[in-house]
Amino acid sequence: MADDQEKDLQKFLKNVDEIKAFLASVEKDAKERAKRRRENQVLADALKEEGNEAFVKGDYETAVLRYSQGLEKLKDMKVLYTNRAQAYIKLGDYQKALVDCDWALKCDEKCTKAYFHMGKAHLALKNYSASRECYQKILEINPKLQTQVKEYLNQVDLREKADLQEKEAHELLDSGKNTAVTTKNLLESLSKPDQMPLFYAGGIEILTEMMKDCTERTLFRTHGGFRIISDNGVIRRCISMTGKDVVEETVCVSVLKLWQAVCSENEENQRLLVMHPDWSRLLPSLLASRVLAVQQQSLALLVQLAQTENGRSLVFSHLDLMRLLEALLSFLEFLDKKANTAMGLLTDLAVDERFQVWFQANLPGALPALTGVLKKDPKATNLSALCQCIAIMGNLSAVPAARKHMAACEDFGDACLGFLRAAGVLSRTLSSSLNIIKEAVRTGVVKKMVKFLKTGGQTASRYAIKILAICTNSYHEAREEVIRLDKKFSILMKLLSSEDEVLVGNAALCLGNCMEVPSVASSLLKTDLVPVLLKLAASDSQKSAVQLNAGIALGKLCTAEPSSNVNCLIEEATKMEKIKFQHIVSISGVCKQPLGIAIEFMANGSLEKMLPTHRLCWQLRFCVIHETSLAMNFLHSNEPSLLHLDLKPGNILLDNNMHVKKVLVKAGARLDVQDGVDGTPIQLALQSQNRAPWHWLFWEELNWEPRQKFRQTGVPSLGRGGVGRSERWPPGGSFLPAYLTLRGNRKLASWGMEGRGEVPLWP
């Protein structure tokens, strides 16, 4: 028994040694494999870079070889599969490209690059459904690529549409349709080399007449029409030497007309034309040709291309946009509709995000061309086209980076100053430099902008008032110039009543700047400016910038006016204007002489004057009490609450329908009626030197004592007496004064509220 146990132990120990040896060998092998993988990774990366270099040079065979060598070193490197698939697509070996894409997806099932190349390969093989599925898979993996996927799917749709067109065209050709056969025969005739230029011009004109529907345009493409025209030596020579001979001009114009006919409503033909290396280079240069007919036909062709999203994409991706911009701007020299057509085309291109991205990246090169436009004589250009071009500049300058670059260009700034129809551009760039502002003021920009405000429309006024606000904010000379040109501020006052908040805000800012000139504020107190600014500062419907500028202008009125009483009055009126309720009288403005606040006129006067002379029915008495309580309740429910300090019959006005209008004026103020400038009566609250009519009360300030006694003399008010109740007074809650006493005919009437008072004892 003991011998058996000993044998088992020895056997177990032997197994343990074998296991240890095996694990050690596995660990050693893993380390060796990891080391070899690192070495292979380095080699594979190097081969990948060599393949990329060959691909860029167009040597796709070498690129495939290097990627294959890299895969021999590292078989699970997905980037080598996708790169080799791309090279296979360039070589036209689409099946091998699909195989490599499958291997890349085995390495990483979410490899979007593999799905992209797979979609391109299926598209080339005319497997349109499979191509769409690949692109849709990209969107499922990464929704952020929605824009790119949309473009890929659009390409699939266009290629499928072109394929269907080609099938239909060949069916019609096989059926012996006359126009289809004629198109084919004409192309065969034009393919003859070394003929006279007029031979080609005549054949092209006949061919152009044949391009009436999709069938002929498709047959032109499928029978090598683009190749026949573009590769013809005589035609190429005529196009490149246009302007030296009438015959050459005729050939060039006929070719441009042919391209318009061929590309009409045919996206595939547009793609082949624009992607042709010769024509992508020639189109901008022909647009800038000195031959009028060539210019006109080139412009018509580009306008046709830019009408569709697909056409604009081709323009942005294959044409020289700098040369195109310069060529389009050259059309401003024409006084007829060609200038408007060119600017319309430029507008369509400029609103596209792709053009704006290009413009930001190429601003240094594009700015001289735009500066040249601003230096043109308006009398020697098409004025409407010129204005449209300047509007394009204004839109492009809305981007901060572009605006900064424009402002830094001294030549561009000078051109803006010298050409005031560029006010939109100037309004955006002016604030970036004090030197530019100073130079603008020196050259008379203030006078010109005031003229714009007098005669211009809303857009011109927007630009002009912004420029004036910038100038008056920085230079005293600009403020004095505005005051001299608009002595009564009638122009700026008119802008304050505009519905355009941009105009209103900048007008208020400009007025506030002008108030810093001595004696200006005093003269403005005699105008309607104060009530207008009060309404703007208190209105909740205005933007915060409008309220702020109006408040700043009011503040400058206070600080500029030497009379402290007037300052206090304006400050008080500003606060009172914010308190709006149906039973609280509205503020109309401030009167300097006599000193008082102008309020809404009430023909029936105050309750104090009415009580000795009129007998009021019980219904009216209760109505007065109820509406007065509503007004007080509104004040109490504000955040923070308001305490009225002078509640008395003299401050309770009655309108034509005998409804209460509570007056918020200083304690001890006297109400008076005087004639206005136009003879209409004005109600004034003539001010004493006592305290304010009301007080903002924060709840933490309250320290009420229960059953507080009212004083028995005089007319009690919240400011003089108190509130005879101990429960909490909630903000916004329902509250009526415990006692409201009205004096009339030497009799005192009191009402108790909430079951605590007496019955009314009026006669």
Secondary structure, 3 states (H helix, E strand, C coil): CHHHHHHHHHHHHHHHHHHHHHHHHHHHHHHHHHHHHHHHHHHHHHHHHHHHHHHHCCCHHHHHHHHHHHHHHCCCCHHHHHHHHHHHHHHCCHHHHHHHHHHHHHHCCCCHHHHHHHHHHHHHCCCHHHHHHHHHHHHHHCHHHHHHHHHHHHHHHHHHHHHHHHHHHHHHHHCCCHHHHHHHHHHHHHCCCCCCHHHHHHHHHHHHHHCCCHHHHHHHHHCCHHHHHHCCHHHHHHHHCCCCCHHHHHHHHHHHHHHHHHHCCCHHHHHHHHHCHHHHHHHHHHHCCCCHHHHHHHHHHHHHHCCCHHHHHHHHHHCCHHHHHHHHHHHHHCCCHHHHHHHHHHHHHHCCHHHHHHHHHCHHHHHHHHHHHHCCCHHHCCHHHHHHHHHHHHHHCCCHHHHHHHHHCHHHHHHHHHCHHHHHHHHHHHHHCHHHHHHHHHCCHHHHHHHHHHHCCHHHHHHHHHHHHHHHHHCHHHHHHHHHHCCCCHHHHHHHCCCCHHHHHHHHHHHHHHCCCCCHHHHHCCCCHHHHHHHHHHCCCCCHHHHHHHHHHHHHHHHHCCCHHHHHHHHHHHHHHCCCCCCECCEEEEECCCCEEEECCCCCCEHHHHCCCCCCCHHHHHHHHHHHHHHHHHHHCCCCEEEECCCCHHHEEECCCCCEEECCCCCCCEEEEEECCCCCEEEEEECCCCCCCEEEECHHHCCCCCCCCCCCCCCCCCCCCCCCCCCCCCCCCCCCCCCCCEEECCEEECCCCCCCCCCCCCC
